[in-house]
Amino acid sequence: MPSDLVHLFMRIDHLPHIWCPGCGNGTIMRDVAVAIEELIDDPEVSLNRENVVIVSGIGCSSRAAGYLDFNSIHTTHGRAIAFATGIKLANPKLNVIVLTGDGDCSAIGGNHLIHAARRNLGLTVIAFNNDIYGMTGGQYSPTTPNGDRATTAPYGNVDRPFDIANLATGAGASFAARGDIYHVRETIDIIKEAILHKGFSLVDVYSICPTYYGRKNKKGDAVEMLRWQRDHLIPTARYYHMPEAERADKKLIGILSYNDYPEYTEEYAKVIERARGGNKGGAR
């Protein structure tokens, strides 16, 4: 890891960032940058920085695309995966990484998420999941826990929350995982595996929003919210060695699903070849 990650991978003229004190989004952005840097330095991988594209939608998390100094595009609300789909299809050699929020990808962008997953399109989606719409005023999101409060649910949220990683798995994602901002090393390693995975990969990273979600629900300050992650989000290696009774209020972080499905752009290239007459047995 470089000693000066900021000057290596950040757009200095766009800093300081706008995130609130204690927000977990900066930690996730750093995790992504470290994961990319380590893959670039790995002689067995040799990730090409010029082939990395960062795509984001709208929301607190999506500001990260403007801070990271790569080929990047800041798109419209919920449409980050749609833009990323076009980029990947236009140039399948690119490593396209989508930075999105829980509301951005599972509410207005939910259909884009599930269809990119079922197609197994070669994108890496990093969901900054802080259980709330932070930038637009603290409305409840599809991941806000049942009973928790938000500006649009002052007496408690009656909806059951989405589990984004399981949602992606159910939609056919060949790689789905969870990380968080307390277990930094584990999350960086998961992101690296997601980038290297051939096909659609999603990493649902539990963030924290002390300003809107934490304060509204009396979760304490950023330190207390991090302590909660430490005690309740358990890496795979520990989780499966815990007694069943101790898992009751815990959540697993790590890789949840991994499958070797055909990657969409490669399958689409075969269609193009058949259309050009390269496959004599195919349709003309």
C-alpha positions in Angstrom: 0.0 0.0 0.0 1.5 3.4 -0.9 2.3 5.9 1.8 0.5 8.6 0.0 -2.7 7.1 -1.4 -4.4 10.5 -1.7 -1.9 11.9 -4.1 -1.6 8.7 -6.1 -5.3 8.0 -6.6 -7.3 11.1 -5.7 -8.2 14.3 -7.5 -6.6 16.7 -5.1 -8.4 19.7 -6.6 -11.8 18.1 -5.6 -10.8 17.8 -2.0 -11.8 18.2 0.8 -14.7 15.9 0.4 -18.3 16.8 1.5 -19.0 13.8 3.7 -20.0 14.4 7.3 -17.6 13.6 10.2 -17.8 9.9 11.0 -19.3 8.9 7.7 -18.1 5.5 6.5 -18.1 6.4 2.8 -14.5 7.7 2.9 -13.4 4.3 4.4 -15.0 2.4 1.5 -13.6 4.7 -1.1 -10.1 4.1 0.4 -10.7 0.3 0.4 -11.5 0.5 -3.3 -8.4 2.5 -4.0 -6.2 0.2 -1.9 -7.7 -2.9 -3.7 -6.9 -1.4 -7.1 -3.4 -0.4 -6.0 -2.6 -3.8 -4.7 -3.9 -5.4 -7.9 -1.8 -3.0 -10.0 1.3 -4.0 -8.0 0.6 -7.7 -8.2 2.8 -9.2 -10.9 0.4 -12.1 -11.4 -2.5 -9.7 -12.1 -0.9 -6.5 -13.4 -4.2 -4.5 -13.4 -3.9 -1.7 -15.9 -4.9 1.6 -14.3 -5.8 3.1 -17.7 -8.4 0.3 -18.1 -10.2 1.0 -14.8 -13.5 2.9 -15.1 -15.3 4.2 -12.1 -19.1 4.7 -12.5 -21.4 6.2 -9.9 -25.0 7.4 -9.7 -26.4 9.9 -7.3 -26.1 10.1 -3.5 -23.5 10.5 -0.8 -21.6 7.4 -1.9 -21.6 8.4 -5.5 -19.5 11.4 -4.9 -16.6 9.0 -4.7 -16.3 8.8 -8.5 -15.4 12.5 -8.6 -12.7 12.1 -5.9 -11.0 9.0 -7.4 -8.5 9.8 -10.2 -9.4 7.2 -12.8 -11.5 7.2 -15.9 -14.8 8.1 -14.2 -18.4 9.1 -14.9 -21.0 10.5 -12.4 -24.4 9.5 -13.8 -28.0 10.0 -12.9 -29.9 8.6 -10.0 -30.3 4.8 -10.1 -28.7 4.5 -13.5 -25.1 3.8 -12.7 -25.3 0.1 -13.6 -27.1 1.0 -16.9 -24.3 3.4 -17.9 -21.8 0.8 -16.8 -23.5 -1.8 -18.9 -23.0 0.4 -22.0 -19.4 1.0 -21.2 -18.6 -2.7 -20.7 -20.4 -3.7 -23.9 -18.6 -1.1 -25.9 -15.2 -2.2 -24.6 -15.2 -5.5 -22.7 -11.5 -5.2 -21.9 -12.3 -2.4 -19.4 -12.5 -3.1 -15.7 -15.7 -1.3 -14.8 -16.4 -0.6 -11.2 -19.7 0.8 -10.0 -19.9 2.8 -6.8 -23.4 3.1 -5.6 -25.6 3.6 -2.5 -28.2 1.3 -1.0 -31.0 3.6 -2.3 -29.3 4.2 -5.6 -28.9 0.5 -6.5 -31.8 -1.2 -4.7 -34.6 1.3 -5.1 -34.8 3.4 -8.3 -31.9 1.3 -9.7 -33.2 -2.0 -8.5 -34.2 -3.4 -11.9 -30.7 -2.5 -13.4 -29.1 -4.4 -10.5 -31.1 -7.6 -10.9 -30.8 -7.8 -14.7 -27.1 -7.1 -14.7 -26.8 -9.9 -12.1 -28.9 -12.4 -14.1 -26.9 -11.6 -17.3 -23.6 -12.1 -15.5 -22.3 -8.9 -17.1 -18.6 -8.4 -16.1 -19.1 -5.5 -13.7 -18.0 -5.0 -10.1 -20.6 -3.2 -8.0 -19.7 -1.8 -4.6 -22.7 -0.8 -2.6 -22.1 1.8 0.1 -24.9 0.6 2.4 -25.6 3.0 5.3 -29.4 2.1 5.7 -30.6 5.6 4.8 -30.9 8.2 2.1 -28.2 10.6 3.4 -27.7 13.2 0.8 -31.4 14.1 0.2 -32.4 14.4 3.8 -32.5 11.1 5.7 -35.5 9.3 4.1 -35.7 5.6 4.8 -34.2 3.4 2.1 -34.8 -0.2 1.0 -32.2 -1.4 3.6 -33.5 0.6 6.6 -34.2 -2.0 9.3 -37.8 -2.6 10.2 -39.0 -0.3 13.0 -36.1 2.2 12.6 -36.9 5.9 12.1 -36.2 8.3 9.3 -37.5 11.6 8.2 -40.1 9.8 6.1 -40.8 7.3 8.8 -40.9 9.4 12.0 -42.8 6.6 13.9 -40.8 3.7 12.5 -40.3 2.0 9.2 -42.9 -0.7 8.5 -41.1 -2.2 5.5 -38.9 -5.3 5.7 -35.4 -4.4 4.5 -33.6 -5.8 1.4 -30.5 -7.9 1.9 -28.6 -6.6 -1.1 -26.1 -9.4 -1.3 -28.8 -12.1 -1.1 -31.0 -10.1 -3.6 -28.1 -10.2 -6.1 -27.5 -13.9 -5.4 -31.2 -14.6 -6.0 -31.1 -12.7 -9.3 -28.2 -14.9 -10.5 -25.1 -13.0 -9.6 -22.1 -15.3 -9.9 -20.3 -13.4 -7.1 -21.9 -11.8 -4.1 -20.3 -10.8 -0.8 -20.5 -8.5 2.2 -18.0 -6.3 3.8 -18.0 -3.4 6.3 -16.0 -0.5 7.4 -14.7 -2.0 10.6 -13.1 -5.1 9.1 -11.0 -3.1 6.6 -8.4 -5.7 5.6 -11.1 -8.3 5.0 -13.2 -5.9 2.9 -10.2 -4.9 0.8 -9.5 -8.5 0.0 -13.1 -9.1 -0.9 -13.1 -6.2 -3.2 -9.9 -7.5 -4.9 -11.6 -10.9 -5.5 -14.7 -9.1 -6.8 -12.6 -7.1 -9.3 -10.8 -10.2 -10.5 -14.0 -12.3 -10.8 -15.0 -13.0 -14.4 -18.7 -12.0 -14.4 -21.0 -9.9 -12.3 -19.7 -9.3 -8.8 -21.4 -7.4 -6.0 -20.0 -6.4 -2.6 -22.5 -5.0 -0.1 -20.4 -2.9 2.2 -22.0 -1.9 5.5 -21.3 1.8 6.1 -22.4 4.1 8.9 -24.3 7.4 8.8 -24.1 9.0 12.3 -25.7 12.2 11.1 -29.0 11.0 9.8 -29.4 7.3 10.6 -27.4 7.1 13.8 -28.7 10.2 15.5 -32.3 9.6 14.5 -32.2 6.1 15.9 -30.0 6.8 19.0 -27.2 4.5 17.7 -24.6 6.7 19.3 -21.6 8.5 17.6 -19.4 7.0 14.9 -17.2 5.2 17.4 -20.2 3.4 18.9 -21.5 2.5 15.5 -18.2 1.0 14.6 -18.1 -0.9 17.8 -21.5 -2.4 16.9 -20.0 -3.5 13.6 -17.0 -5.1 15.4 -19.3 -7.1 17.7 -22.1 -8.0 15.2 -20.5 -8.4 11.7 -18.5 -11.6 11.8 -16.0 -12.7 9.1 -16.5 -16.1 7.5 -13.5 -17.7 9.3 -15.0 -16.9 12.7 -18.7 -17.1 11.9 -18.8 -20.8 11.1 -16.9 -21.7 14.2 -19.3 -19.9 16.5 -22.0 -21.9 18.4 -25.4 -21.6 16.8 -26.8 -19.7 19.7 -24.2 -17.0 19.4 -25.0 -16.3 15.7 -28.6 -15.2 16.5 -27.9 -11.4 16.4 -24.8 -11.6 14.1 -24.4 -11.1 10.3 -21.9 -12.9 8.1 -19.4 -10.9 6.1 -17.4 -12.5 3.4 -18.1 -14.2 0.1 -21.7 -15.6 0.0 -21.9 -17.0 -3.5 -19.3 -17.8 -6.2 -20.2 -19.5 -9.5 -18.6 -19.9 -12.8 -21.3 -18.8 -15.2 -20.6 -17.7 -18.8 -19.8 -13.9 -18.9 -22.2 -11.8 -20.9 -19.9 -9.8 -23.1 -18.2 -13.0 -24.2 -21.5 -14.7 -25.0 -22.6 -11.5 -26.9 -19.4 -11.6 -28.9 -20.4 -15.1 -30.1 -23.7 -13.7 -31.3 -21.9 -11.0 -33.2 -19.6 -13.6 -34.8 -22.6 -15.7 -35.8 -24.3 -12.7 -37.3 -21.2 -12.0 -39.4 -21.3 -15.5 -40.7 -18.3 -16.8 -38.7 -20.4 -19.7 -37.5 -21.6 -21.6 -40.6 -24.1 -23.6 -38.4 -25.6 -20.4 -37.0 -28.4 -18.2 -38.2 -27.7 -15.9 -41.2 
